[in-house]
Amino acid sequence: MKTGNQEMIRDLNTRLILEAVIQHDPISRAELSSLLGLTKATVSAIVSDLLVQGLLEEKGSRDTKKGRRPIMLTFAKNSGHILSIDLTGRHITLMTCNLRGQNCHLYQYSNHYSPQGLLSPLKTIIQNVMDTIPPSIHGVIAIVIGVHAAVHQNTITFCPYYDLTGLHLAEELESAFHIPVSIENEANLSALGEKTFFHDVPNMVNISIHTGIGLGVILNHKLYCGVNGAAGEFGHTIVEPQGRLCPCGNRGCVEQYASEPAILAEFSRLSGILSPTADDLVYAYRRQNPAAIQAVEQFIKYLAIAVNNIAAIFDPDVIVINCAFTAYLPDLIPMIEAKLSNNRIRRCPILPSSLQDTAILLGGASAGLGKFLGMEALHLK
């Protein structure tokens, strides 16, 4: 066997062992050998390397009825840190965490910068947060930025509401901090967050409803982004031909009818309240305000259309909805389900997000760790 092939097999086995330890932590060498079908010698050699690299730790031993007590292995979760960022036109939210997405610390700053004037203050904010991270063997392994935009090859290609196109965010930040920087669509990160920390299923769709409507798609345990990174731009599917004009250039896109701004604009029109917030709408709806009820009915109508189409196309194990309205008004989901007439589609669970505002940030943690370890599918308990 050629040396290159041996190295490839060893790399594969290394990933398998790391993944097994992460999933079954704590676990012994003998259990790894049995679980993965690898020889004890192979497991011992790779584990020794991972201990030296600081990715595994030996932690105590397990009692047995006979023989030597096996030394247990754990993932060295505090050997490095991840910096995850949710970047919108209103806020810059940062989260630091260890390699298991634990020991999280959140920081939020108002974003009053123009896209062209963002880079310098963003560097300052990142540096200030990084100064709070304790020392570790691997330091900060990744900076991951979630943006409400289409992203292809780490470059923002379409960003209708806070236009970051043309900014070389990844290159500029990598040059400043000498840390790998990834830019990713926020709905994709939300899907990764939900899958990594809650829904360990092969196929999942995450509907992210904020300024627009995005879709994070997990197929066979892997994030699906499409050829040009535009998969999941579901907000720009048309539900009303010749309908309202959308920044994408089309008319009648679903996000012009079911996004947070669209529903709040409808509530404002019907109630006469200027610039209402999601809290205002929820408060009014709970008190049976007619304008709020009518606005929410519009949300239910168009989101039911979206869910029906998504379920028919992908047939996923689960559909997760990440939206302030469904978070504060959980009874909306059964109302959406009631409008689905296809019995096969109605058997697909439709669930509110388990992570809500932190889904993007924890998805960033998953993406950063996955790239660092060379793994596409993670499940962190």
TISE-339284 format. One line per 8 residues: number of its first residue (from 1); for each residue y, x, z of N, C-alpha, C. Coordinates in steps of 0.001 Angstrom, whole numbers, plus 500000, padded with zeros to 6 digits. Layout:
<rs>
NUM> Y/X/Z/Y/X/Z/Y/X/Z; ...
</rs>
This chain:
<rs>
1> 498799/500844/500000/500000/500000/500000/501248/500877/500000; 502217/500501/499161/503441/501293/499088/504264/501108/500362; 505059/502167/500658/505885/502140/501867/506826/500948/501858; 507420/500636/500689/508346/499507/500594/507694/498207/500989; 506442/497999/500552/505725/496780/500918/505428/496744/502413; 505079/497900/502967/504816/497970/504398/506066/497600/505197; 507217/498116/504738/508474/497814/505423/508798/496320/505323; 508525/495740/504145/508804/494319/503960/507937/493480/504901
9> 506639/493813/504985/505732/493086/505868/506166/493251/507312; 506561/494476/507657/507005/494721/509035/508263/493915/509339; 509208/493847/508375/510416/493044/508583/510050/491575/508772; 509109/491080/507953/508683/489692/508077/508051/489454/509445; 507189/490363/509838/506543/490222/511143/507553/490305/512286; 508560/491146/512112/509617/491252/513122/510334/489920/513282; 510680/489294/512147/511345/487991/512213/510436/486941/512851; 509144/486989/512507/508206/486027/513083/508123/486188/514595
17> 508080/487427/515059/507994/487670/516494/509278/487241/517199; 510416/487590/516626/511683/487176/517223/511782/485656/517298; 511426/485002/516210/511491/483545/516166/510560/482928/517199; 509359/483496/517327/508388/482973/518303/508895/483145/519731; 509504/484276/520024/510041/484490/521368/511175/483502/521636; 512051/483310/520655/513165/482372/520820/512640/480964/521079; 511585/480563/520349/511059/479206/520477/510249/479011/521748; 509513/480046/522190/508549/479878/523287/508899/480698/524533
25> 510074/481226/524573/510576/482041/525675/510318/481369/527033; 509636/482052/528007/509077/483409/527917/507653/483378/527368; 507243/484483/526773/505930/484567/526145/505424/486006/526265; 504124/486181/526364/503548/487525/526510/503178/488100/525152; 502906/489385/525108/502459/490035/523882/501151/489425/523390; 500236/489186/524314/498940/488612/523926/499117/487220/523338; 500017/486451/523918/500271/485102/523386/500909/485172/522009; 501782/486144/521785/502371/486337/520454/501289/486673/519439
33> 500386/487561/519814/499303/487959/518917/498453/486758/518534; 498112/485941/519505/497287/484761/519245/498049/483721/518428; 499311/483491/518755/500121/482477/518083/500366/482815/516612; 500632/484100/516335/501034/484513/514992/499897/485091/514162; 498754/485317/514768/497632/485896/514033/497846/487350/513685; 498628/488060/514496/498883/489480/514278/498055/490292/515277; 497721/491524/514905/496958/492366/515821/497817/492723/517025; 497162/493003/518133/497890/493385/519341/498681/494668/519129
41> 498127/495567/518302/498826/496830/518027/500122/496584/517268; 500054/495673/516277/501262/495343/515500/502314/494715/516394; 501892/493753/517202/502829/493087/518107/503445/494093/519071; 502622/494962/519641/503106/495944/520615/504142/496871/519990; 503884/497330/518756/504805/498253/518090/506146/497588/517794; 506082/496360/517283/507324/495661/516927/508105/495292/518187; 507412/494837/519205/508084/494501/520463/508768/495727/521049; 508115/496878/520958/508736/498113/521462/510050/498386/520750
49> 510056/498202/519417/511291/498396/518642/512370/497406/519078; 511978/496152/519272/512953/495116/519631/513493/495323/521038; 512675/495890/521902/513171/496233/523243/514214/497342/523166; 513954/498340/522331/514907/499438/522150/516209/498912/521549; 516086/497965/520594/517273/497406/519938/518045/496459/520851; 517464/496121/521974/518154/495243/522908/518090/493782/522534; 517139/493399/521671/517007/491997/521280/515977/491258/522125; 515074/492004/522756/514108/491419/523686/514242/492097/525038
57> 513794/491366/526055/513780/491902/527412/512437/491569/528059; 511991/492454/528928/510808/492164/529739/511283/491507/531033; 510657/490398/531353/511147/489635/532494/509978/489115/533313; 509625/489842/534334/508594/489396/535254/507217/489332/534625; 506309/488700/535312/504935/488569/534832/504404/487208/535229; 503320/486822/534586/502720/485514/534841/501421/485692/535607; 501223/484865/536624/499985/484919/537405/498791/484484/536551; 497714/485196/536658/496464/484826/535986/495334/484864/537008
65> 494242/484142/536706/493113/484081/537637/492356/485403/537685; 492403/486144/536591/491703/487427/536580/492423/488382/535649; 492183/489668/535846/492785/490683/534994/494230/490966/535338; 494816/491826/534516/496211/492223/534727/497153/491076/534410; 498222/490978/535174/499218/489940/534907/500067/490362/533698; 500148/489528/532668/500907/489914/531474/502404/489939/531741; 503055/490927/531158/504521/491012/531246/505114/490043/530233; 506053/489228/530664/506640/488211/529805/507862/488759/529058
73> 508017/488285/527850/509141/488686/526990/510115/487533/526843; 511389/487845/526866/512428/486849/526634/513413/487376/525604; 514104/486452/524962/515160/486815/524021/516371/487286/524810; 516916/488437/524430/518053/489022/525156/519337/488296/524772; 519497/487107/525312/520585/486224/524888/521974/486772/525203; 522082/487639/526180/523397/488180/526551/523654/489562/525954; 522824/489949/524974/523015/491256/524340/524110/491236/523287; 524647/490055/522993/525719/489946/522007/526433/488619/522156
81> 527500/488458/521407/528297/487237/521467/528696/486801/520062; 529045/485533/519945/529496/484957/518676/530835/484282/518912; 531731/484441/517957/533019/483759/517991/533027/482718/516873; 533128/481465/517253/533093/480362/516302/534440/479662/516308; 534925/479280/515113/536277/478710/514989/536239/477434/514162; 536923/476411/514657/537144/475171/513894/538612/475161/513506; 538861/475304/512201/540230/475457/511705/540660/474200/510951; 541655/473508/511499/542203/472323/510831/543709/472493/510682
89> 544329/471535/510029/545779/471583/509869/546530/471292/511149; 545821/470785/512170/546474/470438/513433/546138/471396/514566; 544894/471899/514575/544470/472739/515686/543634/473925/515209; 543653/474973/516015/542739/476101/515859/541929/476143/517151; 540648/475786/517049/539780/475735/518230/538757/476855/518134; 538642/477640/519185/537718/478771/519198/536708/478601/520324; 535512/479084/520082/534474/479073/521110/533764/480416/521118; 533591/480977/522290/532749/482163/522435/531467/481741/523132
97> 530357/482377/522781/529076/482051/523412/528138/483237/523269; 527047/483202/524026/526042/484243/523878/525121/483906/522705; 524044/484659/522535/523199/484498/521353/522294/483283/521405; 522345/482522/522486/521634/481242/522544/522591/480056/522480; 523845/480328/522188/524815/479247/522189/525128/478751/523589; 524922/479611/524590/525174/479261/525987/526362/480055/526528; 526732/479738/527762/527883/480397/528399/529119/480268/527505; 529363/479035/527069/530441/478778/526104/531805/478714/526793
105> 532802/479240/526103/534188/479143/526555/535029/478660/525374; 535830/477625/525618/536631/477011/524562/538108/477331/524721; 538768/477518/523582/540201/477787/523557/540788/476983/522395; 541873/476292/522632/542490/475516/521554/543984/475809/521467; 544445/475973/520239/545849/476266/519956/546356/475263/518926; 547614/474874/519072/548234/474019/518068/548447/474822/516789; 548100/474230/515662/548302/474909/514381/549575/474363/513731; 550679/475031/513978/551946/474637/513369/552340/475614/512254
113> 551344/476368/511768/551614/477373/510745/551327/476805/509353; 552105/477243/508401/551778/476913/507016/550537/477711/506613; 549785/477250/505618/548627/478034/505178/548991/479470/504828; 550155/479657/504206/550565/481001/503800/550957/481867/505002; 551374/481226/506095/551784/481986/507273/550736/482028/508361; 549499/481628/508036/548457/481485/509042/547822/482803/509468; 547656/483722/508537/546782/484875/508753/547193/485732/509948; 548441/486071/510052/548878/486956/511131/548684/486323/512511
121> 549150/485079/512734/548912/484474/514056/547428/484238/514328; 546642/483971/513297/545208/483781/513499/544565/485070/514006; 544977/486202/513447/544455/487486/513925/544810/487699/515396; 546038/487354/515767/546468/487517/517158/545649/486628/518085; 545435/485389/517684/544648/484448/518489/543222/484963/518665; 542617/485416/517568/541246/485928/517638/541177/487137/518564; 542127/488043/518440/542123/489242/519287/542263/488863/520756; 543135/487909/521046/543325/487489/522437/542040/486905/523026
129> 541330/486119/522217/540075/485529/522695/538997/486597/522810; 538932/487511/521857/537926/488566/521919/538119/489455/523144; 539351/489591/523588/539623/490401/524782/539012/489791/526043; 538657/488511/525978/538067/487855/527151/536543/487982/527177; 535932/488456/526083/534474/488512/525980/533954/489744/526721; 532976/489585/527604/532460/490749/528351/531718/491713/527441; 531645/492982/527812/530923/493972/527000/529432/493622/526911; 528822/494007/525793/527388/493798/525605/526872/494844/524629
137> 525558/494925/524504/524939/495945/523638/525429/495817/522198; 525410/494601/521680/525759/494395/520274/527188/493913/520066; 527889/493608/521152/529256/493145/521027/529322/491799/520331; 530415/491545/519622/530570/490305/518847/529854/490515/517520; 528790/489749/517295/527968/489965/516092/528498/489223/514877; 529332/488199/515095/529795/487405/513960/531017/486589/514349; 531879/486392/513358/532955/485406/513445/532664/484375/512367; 532540/483107/512757/532242/482039/511807/533359/481011/511871
145> 533925/480680/510709/535057/479751/510652/534650/478508/509881; 534756/477359/510538/534511/476082/509883/535817/475521/509346; 535823/475169/508069/537024/474625/507439/536695/473277/506803; 537678/472414/506739/537501/471085/506150/537779/471218/504657; 536833/471870/503996/537037/472252/502600/535699/472604/501970; 535686/472660/500642/534522/473161/499929/534570/474684/499924; 533414/475305/500141/533337/476761/500239/532216/477257/499340; 532499/478321/498597/531480/478942/497743/531583/480450/497880
153> 530471/481087/498227/530411/482539/498374/531521/483049/499289; 531659/482385/500432/532601/482785/501483/534065/482629/501079; 534306/481824/500045/535669/481602/499558/535956/480109/499517; 537111/479705/499990/537507/478298/499976/537915/477914/498554; 537261/476881/498021/537494/476496/496628/538249/475186/496473; 538192/474312/497474/538899/473028/497387/539217/472572/498798; 540513/472400/499084/540941/472067/500447/542132/471120/500342; 541886/469804/500219/542960/468882/499846/544007/468618/500918
161> 543681/468740/502197/544608/468285/503230/545334/469420/503958; 544768/470597/503976/545447/471778/504531/545011/472924/503629; 545795/473168/502590/545330/473952/501443/545242/475445/501747; 544006/475890/502009/543744/477297/502303/543217/478055/501099; 543151/477391/499939/542660/478070/498748/543593/479231/498402; 543011/480312/497971/543790/481494/497617/543937/482475/498767; 543643/482049/499997/543688/482970/501130/542353/483693/501253; 542397/484978/501412/541172/485771/501540/540852/485947/503022
169> 540528/484836/503672/540335/484849/505117/539231/485805/505543; 538074/485697/504898/536932/486522/505313/537249/488005/505157; 537764/488394/503993/538048/489809/503742/539097/490349/504707; 540156/489577/504923/541241/490036/505790/540766/490193/507240; 539985/489234/507718/539525/489294/509109/538454/490362/509300; 537577/490539/508311/536578/491619/508406/537265/492977/508448; 538313/493132/507638/539055/494388/507630/539747/494634/508965; 540222/493560/509602/540961/493714/510862/540035/493969/512045
177> 538848/493320/512045/538008/493376/513243/536688/494111/513040; 536361/494440/511800/535114/495163/511494/533897/494412/512036; 533919/493115/511858/532845/492209/512252/532561/491291/511069; 531294/490989/510774/531004/490059/509673/531676/488702/509900; 532364/488214/508873/533066/486935/508957/532492/485988/507916; 532135/484783/508352/531614/483766/507442/532543/482563/507444; 532817/482033/506253/533578/480802/506100/532599/479722/505653; 532624/478562/506301/531668/477509/505951/532319/476141/506082
185> 531862/475217/505270/532313/473836/505342/531967/473238/506705; 532887/472475/507276/532700/471956/508634/531522/470996/508747; 531283/470180/507717/530145/469252/507770/528830/470006/507747; 528781/471102/506990/527572/471934/506987/527310/472523/508369; 528369/473016/509006/528204/473570/510347/527812/472484/511345; 528371/471292/511204/527990/470190/512086/526504/469892/511956; 526007/469893/510722/524582/469645/510501/523739/470739/511147; 524160/471990/510989/523429/473101/511618/523442/472973/513139
193> 524578/472582/513688/524667/472416/515132/523717/471348/515637; 523701/470199/514960/522813/469106/515373/521350/469518/515250; 520997/470192/514158/519598/470585/513962/519185/471666/514955; 520030/472647/515157/519670/473778/516010/519507/473374/517465; 520362/472474/517937/520379/472183/519370/519791/470823/519747; 519548/469946/518746/519025/468630/519105/517896/468131/518205; 518118/468049/516905/517189/467361/516015/516407/468381/515182; 515292/468843/515718/514501/469841/515009/513555/469140/514031
201> 514141/468599/512965/513374/467901/511927/513585/468621/510594; 512660/468484/509645/512795/469201/508371/513978/468738/507531; 514248/467427/507550/515256/466864/506652/516228/465997/507436; 517493/466348/507361/518506/465648/508133/519809/465610/507350; 520530/464509/507504/521863/464397/506908/522861/464115/508025; 523935/464874/508051/525000/464695/509026/526255/464212/508297; 526714/463008/508642/527945/462475/508052/529089/462812/509000; 530015/463609/508526/531139/464072/509336/532400/463342/508885
209> 532935/462498/509759/534081/461663/509399/535279/462083/510231; 536215/462734/509577/537443/463172/510246/538596/462859/509289; 539342/463887/508873/540394/463663/507881/539800/463146/506587; 538659/463683/506222/537900/463208/505070/536503/462823/505520; 535596/462740/504563/534197/462454/504865/533346/463513/504192; 532639/464283/505002/531767/465340/504470/530330/465078/504848; 529451/465756/504140/528024/465590/504348/527394/466958/504528; 526678/467138/505635/525870/468331/505812/524420/467953/505573
217> 523757/468647/504658/522406/468266/504232/521420/469376/504589; 520419/469039/505365/519329/469949/505692/518089/469484/504947; 517552/470328/504080/516335/470017/503333/515285/471080/503643; 514121/470647/504077/513040/471576/504426/513532/472669/505380; 514259/472251/506392/514771/473119/507462/515907/474041/507014; 516387/473902/505767/517431/474803/505273/518658/474013/504838; 519828/474608/505071/521072/473989/504642/521160/474006/503126; 521436/472841/502543/521584/472749/501085/523069/472680/500734
225> 523536/473662/499950/524960/473756/499613/525263/473483/498142; 524227/473454/497286/524464/473252/495864/524783/474546/495149; 524856/474475/493837/525075/475666/493005/526436/476292/493273; 527468/475456/493432/528831/475959/493619/529385/475676/495015; 528490/475392/495955/528931/475146/497324/529547/473777/497547; 529469/472898/496548/530145/471604/496643/529217/470469/497038; 527932/470756/497308/527040/469700/497770/527564/469146/499090; 527495/467840/499248/527962/467230/500484/529398/466745/500446
233> 530087/466904/499308/531449/466366/499200/531358/464865/498969; 530682/464197/499899/530379/462778/499715/531620/461908/499790; 532645/462393/500462/533869/461620/500551/534492/461340/499205; 534080/462088/498197/534657/461914/496860/533698/461203/495916; 532744/460478/496490/531966/459535/495689/532736/458221/495635; 532635/457529/494520/533506/456368/494265/532831/455069/494721; 533555/454294/495521/533057/452988/495963/533919/451842/495434; 535105/452163/494937/535999/451149/494376/536570/451666/493054
241> 535933/451355/491922/536468/451810/490631/537924/451368/490461; 538749/452298/490014/540188/452064/489841/540871/451734/491180; 540286/452253/492257/540844/452001/493584/541938/452985/493942; 542070/453262/495222/543158/454113/495716/543036/455533/495170; 544198/456133/494888/544224/457494/494372/543834/458475/495475; 542991/459443/495131/542515/460451/496079/543058/461818/495667; 543299/462727/496613/543768/464067/496257/542838/464825/495313; 541576/464411/495238/540652/465096/494325/540938/464760/492865
249> 541749/463713/492617/542072/463313/491256/541422/462016/490837; 540372/461602/491535/539705/460337/491232/540380/459179/491959; 539931/457988/491622/540378/456794/492330/539183/456114/492990; 539430/455548/494164/538400/454756/494825/537381/455548/495603; 537692/456782/495990/536748/457588/496764/536554/456966/498148; 535354/457093/498672/535016/456437/499931/535887/456921/501087; 536360/458166/501055/537171/458622/502184/538561/457996/502189; 538943/457344/501081/540197/456589/501079/540052/455232/501756
257> 538826/454889/502159/538557/453591/502780/537874/453694/504146; 537185/454808/504423/536395/454876/505656/536660/456112/506499; 537556/456998/506083/537890/458163/506905/538774/457720/508069; 538954/458590/509049/539812/458247/510189/541238/457895/509742; 541894/458712/508891/543248/458344/508467/543293/457014/507720; 542267/456734/506909/542257/455485/506147/542163/454276/507071; 541299/454349/508076/541143/453224/508995/542374/453066/509883; 542949/454179/510316/544159/454100/511138/545344/453567/510325
265> 545399/453926/509040/546455/453387/508182/546289/451882/508013; 545058/451418/507881/544802/449983/507762/545190/449261/509060; 544832/449847/510183/545206/449269/511473/546728/449218/511624; 547407/450284/511203/548873/450316/511263/549481/449219/510394; 548946/449056/509193/549456/448035/508269/549294/446634/508840; 548140/446389/509454/547846/445045/509956/548547/444736/511279; 548752/445780/512094/549303/445562/513442/550789/445829/513539; 551313/446623/512614/552711/447014/512690/552954/448193/513619
273> 551893/448752/514181/552027/449920/515051/552205/451161/514197; 553236/451944/514472/553493/453141/513696/552642/454295/514207; 551988/454993/513306/551197/456192/513602/550230/455999/514772; 549349/455009/514694/548386/454830/515788/547358/455956/515804; 546800/456202/516979/545741/457192/517132/544393/456481/517180; 543325/457273/517133/541990/456697/517283/541853/456005/518634; 542460/456582/519676/542423/455960/521004/543115/454595/520987; 544222/454505/520246/544937/453226/520145/544043/452169/519502
281> 543360/452550/518437/542496/451601/517735/541334/451163/518627; 540709/452105/519289/539573/451780/520163/540026/450852/521294; 541162/451173/521898/541698/450344/522985/541936/448914/522495; 542556/448789/521321/542855/447456/520778/541576/446711/520400; 540612/447430/519845/539356/446794/519427/538597/446250/520635; 538556/447004/521693/537850/446554/522903/538496/445317/523510; 539763/445104/523202/540470/443926/523697/540577/442843/522630; 539719/442974/521631/539581/441939/520591/540885/441694/519826
289> 541657/442747/519639/542860/442631/518816/542453/442345/517371; 542991/441286/516749/542560/440908/515392/542771/442014/514359; 543887/442728/514459/544151/443808/513501/543124/444927/513659; 542790/445263/514892/541793/446308/515139/540421/445872/514644; 540070/444603/514893/538777/444092/514430/538685/444161/512913; 539751/443791/512226/539733/443809/510765/539628/445238/510232; 540338/446175/510868/540275/447576/510435/538871/448143/510656; 538277/447826/511794/536932/448313/512087/535917/447689/511130
297> 536112/446441/510774/535212/445792/509813/535252/446507/508463; 536443/447002/508085/536527/447796/506850/535709/449072/506991; 535812/449722/508140/535044/450939/508398/533549/450662/508288; 533096/449585/508930/531673/449240/508900/531215/448960/507472; 531999/448212/506725/531640/447847/505354/531410/449076/504492; 532362/449975/504490/532263/451118/503585/531303/452182/504100; 531190/452316/505415/530231/453291/505929/528798/452808/505680; 528582/451499/505730/527257/450963/505401/526899/451273/503955
305> 527861/451170/503058/527619/451545/501656/527249/453021/501571; 527996/453853/502294/527725/455293/502275/526335/455598/502814; 525992/455008/503962/524675/455260/504566/523562/454795/503647; 523737/453638/503029/522727/453126/502102/522486/454105/500958; 523559/454607/500369/523431/455535/499240/522827/456866/499669; 523266/457373/500818/522750/458651/501315/521257/458551/501612; 520858/457477/502294/519447/457298/502640/518594/457134/501388; 519113/456423/500396/518353/456215/499163/518185/457513/498381
313> 519179/458388/498441/519112/459651/497690/518232/460673/498398; 518401/460828/499704/517753/461932/500420/516502/461532/501202; 516384/460261/501598/515246/459818/502398/515003/460771/503567; 516006/461007/504417/515873/462019/505475/515099/461506/506686; 514747/462434/507575/514122/462056/508841/515115/461345/509752; 516370/461737/509665/517390/461149/510531/518758/461308/509866; 519631/460344/510105/521034/460424/509687/521884/460453/510945; 522728/461474/511072/523608/461620/512235/525041/461352/511788
321> 525746/460542/512552/527150/460230/512243/528035/460875/513301; 528915/461756/512850/529860/462420/513743/531246/461858/513458; 531694/460969/514331/532961/460273/514108/533493/459773/515445; 534785/459804/515630/535378/459340/516883/535111/457857/517098; 535150/457057/516028/534968/455613/516180/533570/455269/516700; 532545/455889/516106/531179/455589/516561/530885/456230/517916; 531604/457294/518253/531419/457914/519569/531965/457008/520671; 533152/456444/520438/533780/455606/521454/533284/454162/521415
329> 532775/453750/520243/532280/452380/520068/530842/452441/519543; 529883/452808/520382/528505/453010/519922/527869/451759/519324; 528395/450563/519652/527838/449341/519080/528091/449234/517575; 528937/450103/517041/529207/450051/515598/527974/450459/514780; 527156/451344/515310/526000/451799/514541/525008/450673/514286; 524628/449861/515287/523781/448704/514968/524430/447750/513973; 525754/447647/514005/526450/446776/513057/526374/447344/511644; 526431/448671/511532/526255/449315/510224/524830/449106/509739
337> 523856/449301/510637/522449/449116/510268/522172/447693/509803; 522843/446724/510422/522615/445318/510068/523039/445011/508646; 523948/445824/508102/524405/445600/506731/523524/446292/505696; 522499/447014/506148/521576/447666/505220/520441/446700/504910; 520342/446306/503651/519347/445297/503287/518007/445892/502880; 517983/447202/502532/516752/447849/502100/515888/448161/503325; 514730/447542/503425/513882/447713/504611/513422/449150/504787; 513160/449874/503705/512722/451266/503805/513841/452113/504393
345> 515053/451864/503959/516190/452622/504456/516431/452316/505934; 516224/451061/506335/516501/450669/507716/515547/451340/508702; 514436/451880/508219/513514/452572/509110/513969/453999/509415; 514959/454500/508687/515495/455838/508955/516439/455760/510156; 516172/456513/511217/517061/456454/512391/518486/456866/512038; 519448/456096/512498/520869/456416/512345/521419/456616/513754; 521869/457830/514048/522219/458194/515409/523646/458726/515494; 524326/458480/516604/525625/459134/516815/525417/460606/517114
353> 526407/461406/516819/526315/462841/517074/526098/463116/518556; 525210/464051/518838/524981/464479/520213/526024/465492/520663; 526704/466116/519706/527612/467226/520016/529081/466877/519844; 529370/465888/519003/530729/465452/518751/531660/466613/518397; 532721/466836/519192/533743/467830/518837/533219/469264/518817; 532108/469525/519495/531578/470892/519525/530540/471155/518435; 530226/470147/517608/529183/470318/516589/529521/471456/515627; 530765/471515/515177/531175/472561/514231/531048/473929/514887
361> 531504/474025/516133/531506/475313/516828/530083/475796/517115; 529221/474900/517571/527836/475301/517830/527080/475538/516528; 527460/474822/515482/526892/475127/514168/527295/476512/513707; 528532/476894/514023/528970/478260/513711/528167/479291/514475; 527857/478993/515731/527017/479898/516520/525647/480050/515885; 525075/478938/515429/523765/478978/514768/523821/479790/513485; 524869/479561/512689/524995/480287/511423/525173/481778/511655; 526004/482140/512640/526224/483557/512923/524972/484248/513409
369> 524235/483607/514318/523002/484195/514830/521949/484265/513732; 521863/483218/512905/520879/483215/511822/521067/484374/510869; 522312/484670/510517/522571/485800/509620/522281/487129/510308; 522619/487220/511571/522389/488455/512323/520896/488771/512414; 520077/487738/512623/518642/487935/512778/517865/487789/511476; 518542/487373/510410/517853/487168/509136/516994/485927/509134; 517405/484893/509848/516644/483636/509933/517491/482494/509425; 516886/481619/508610/517615/480470/508078/517470/479238/508952
377> 516377/479143/509683/516129/477943/510503/515943/478360/511959; 516804/477854/512818/516742/478148/514242/516646/476856/515029; 515944/476922/516142/515992/475809/517103/516122/476444/518482; 517266/476223/519100/517560/476844/520385/517491/475791/521475; 516554/475979/522394/516419/475005/523475/517301/475391/524648
</rs>
